Amino acid sequence: MTTRQQVLVLYLGTSALDSDVVGWARYDGTGGTRPTTGDSDEPPYKTGAAALEDGWRLFQAAQLVPPYPGAEHETSFLKHEFFFEKLVEV
């Protein structure tokens, strides 16, 4: 058996793990699935906390950076990005 990593990226509405998921991406190092951007209308989890409860391990959270003065209402990247992983035996 070999261990492979699955990665789940969740973009949350706020910096709190219990806030709603507003965007997501999945990557499967096992080769068992080939998820792509926009392949579902529903997020895999309602919140980041729900992913933790399902066994995903959080390994990176977004740095909290205040908006640049005057840019509070600008459209930009999704800033509340959280990376989760699962280690799977294949």
URDA-V442867 format. One record per residue. N is the residue number from 1. SS is DSSP state (H for helix, E for strand, C for the rest). PSI is psi as a letter, one per 20 degrees, with the letter a starting at -180 (none if undefined). D_FIRST is the distance of its C-alpha to the first C-alpha in Angstrom with 1 decimal. Layout:
<<N;SS;PSI;D_FIRST> <N;SS;PSI;D_FIRST>>
This chain:
<<1;C;q;0.0> <2;C;q;3.8> <3;E;p;6.8> <4;E;q;9.7> <5;E;p;13.3> <6;E;p;15.8> <7;E;p;19.4> <8;E;p;22.5> <9;E;p;25.9> <10;E;p;28.8> <11;E;o;32.4> <12;E;r;34.5> <13;C;h;38.3> <14;C;a;38.8> <15;C;i;37.1> <16;C;p;36.4> <17;C;i;33.0> <18;C;j;34.8> <19;C;r;36.6> <20;E;q;36.0> <21;E;p;33.5> <22;E;i;35.6> <23;E;q;32.9> <24;E;r;29.2> <25;E;q;26.5> <26;E;q;22.8> <27;E;p;20.1> <28;E;o;16.6> <29;C;i;14.2> <30;C;i;11.7> <31;C;j;14.4> <32;C;h;14.7> <33;C;r;18.3> <34;C;m;21.0> <35;C;q;23.3> <36;C;r;26.6> <37;C;p;29.5> <38;C;j;31.9> <39;C;j;29.6> <40;C;q;30.8> <41;C;i;34.1> <42;C;p;32.6> <43;C;q;30.5> <44;C;h;27.1> <45;C;q;28.6> <46;C;h;32.3> <47;E;r;31.9> <48;H;h;29.5> <49;H;h;29.8> <50;H;h;28.5> <51;H;g;25.3> <52;H;g;24.9> <53;H;h;25.7> <54;C;j;22.8> <55;C;i;20.3> <56;C;q;20.4> <57;E;p;21.0> <58;E;p;24.1> <59;E;i;23.8> <60;E;p;27.0> <61;E;q;30.3> <62;C;q;33.2> <63;C;p;36.0> <64;C;o;39.2> <65;C;p;41.8> <66;C;q;45.2> <67;C;q;46.7> <68;C;p;49.0> <69;C;p;52.6> <70;C;i;54.0> <71;C;j;50.6> <72;C;h;49.9> <73;C;j;50.3> <74;C;q;48.7> <75;C;p;45.8> <76;C;b;42.7> <77;C;r;39.0> <78;C;o;37.2> <79;C;i;37.2> <80;C;m;35.2> <81;E;p;31.7> <82;E;p;28.7> <83;E;p;25.1> <84;E;q;22.3> <85;E;q;18.5> <86;E;p;15.6> <87;E;p;12.1> <88;E;p;9.7> <89;E;p;6.1> <90;C;none;5.6>>
